[in-house]
Amino acid sequence: MEQLFLSAHHVVKRYANHTALDDVSIDVPRGKVFGLLGPNGAGKTTLIRILNRITVPDAGEITFDGRPFAAADVARIGYLPEERGLYKKMKVGEQAIYLGMLKGLSRAEATRRLRVWFEKFGIMDWWNKKLEELSKGMQQKVQFVITVLHEPALIILDEPFSGFDPVNAEMLKREILALRDKGCTVIFSTHNMMSVEDVCDDIALIHRAHVALSGRVAEVKERFRSGIFEVTATGGTLPEQPECYSVLSATEVGGLTTYRLAKAAAISNSQLAATLARSLELRAFSEQMPTMQEIFLKVVGETQSQVPANPSSAPQL
């Protein structure tokens, strides 16, 4: 059984005219990347503020590293907010050292660690530049370095790939996974599903102030598998066996025929493959597992359809 690093139990947060979080519970395993997913306005930011002790819940409890969450634990958290908050007129190196010292590092240790990170990211030339001279993506690199500089046990990243081109997004993804592999616990908040499968071990999807879906990524995808297969053959005839499958489509290109089939629930994948191989010259046989994007749209769409067209409450934070 996985050891938990952080848990939120039955968290409620209300504002004057709406409920931002309604009985929300999540369990974040130690040393994993936990995806906090949901559309804009779902309640993710409110939960992150509670986990950073920026605000307090109206009900519920938070446990941190096996005990009740305390003010002193904030020093063990690195937080990269979606709204970037560095000083635009300060030089990059100067403010990075200053912010590192606020997290308890000595000037010498902050400088040493910064040089390691700046060399790794190839940004030493930025040391004496003012932040306002850098592009949005460059500023994002600097803020990520500052977030992890004090080697926090828990790292909370809110839309960390915002403003990055694909090359720099891939570089940051590698660093996030490397930190996880060193034992850090990471909460990765996003409404963009493209990177979730590459980065996250576990997820919770929040929509309209509730947890609509949670679990390990592989288990969630298994839960939503549809039994759709893609089969490519160079010859033969598709056998007519409606008790085994139904044909969704068939396309022929360059001597290859590709079929999309919906497998009957009563037969196994191996039985389907064996049935097809008796009549077709198979070249490829694969199940089309749902993407996290497809699952996200399905869950959010189903949740949306259960809500009145004109809800009286205001949009959630």
Stockholm file with secondary structure:
# STOCKHOLM 1.0

chainA/1-317         MEQLFLSAHHVVKRYANHTALDDVSIDVPRGKVFGLLGPNGAGKTTLIRILNRITVPDAGEITFDGRPFAAADVARIGYLPEERGLYKKMKVGEQAIYLGMLKGLSRAEATRRLRVWFEKFGIMDWWNKKLEELSKGMQQKVQFVITVLHEPALIILDEPFSGFDPVNAEMLKREILALRDKGCTVIFSTHNMMSVEDVCDDIALIHRAHVALSGRVAEVKERFRSGIFEVTATGGTLPEQPECYSVLSATEVGGLTTYRLAKAAAISNSQLAATLARSLELRAFSEQMPTMQEIFLKVVGETQSQVPANPSSAPQL
#=GR chainA/1-317 SS CCCEEEEEEEEEEECSSCEEEEEEEEEEETTSEEEEECCTTSSHHHHHHHHTTSSCCSEEEEEETTEECCGGGGGGEEEECSSCCCCTTSBHHHHHHHHHHHTTCCHHHHHHHHHHHHHHHTCGGGTTSBGGGSCHHHHHHHHHHHHHTTCCSEEEEESTTTTCCHHHHHHHHHHHHHHHHTTCEEEEEESCGGGHHHHCSEEEEEETTEEEEEEEHHHHHHHTCCCEEEEEEEEECCCCCTTTEEEEEEEEETTEEEEEEEECTTSCHHHHHHHHHTTEEEEEEEECCCCHHHHHHHHHHHHHHTSCSSCSSCCCC
#=GC SS_cons         CCCEEEEEEEEEEECSSCEEEEEEEEEEETTSEEEEECCTTSSHHHHHHHHTTSSCCSEEEEEETTEECCGGGGGGEEEECSSCCCCTTSBHHHHHHHHHHHTTCCHHHHHHHHHHHHHHHTCGGGTTSBGGGSCHHHHHHHHHHHHHTTCCSEEEEESTTTTCCHHHHHHHHHHHHHHHHTTCEEEEEESCGGGHHHHCSEEEEEETTEEEEEEEHHHHHHHTCCCEEEEEEEEECCCCCTTTEEEEEEEEETTEEEEEEEECTTSCHHHHHHHHHTTEEEEEEEECCCCHHHHHHHHHHHHHHTSCSSCSSCCCC
//
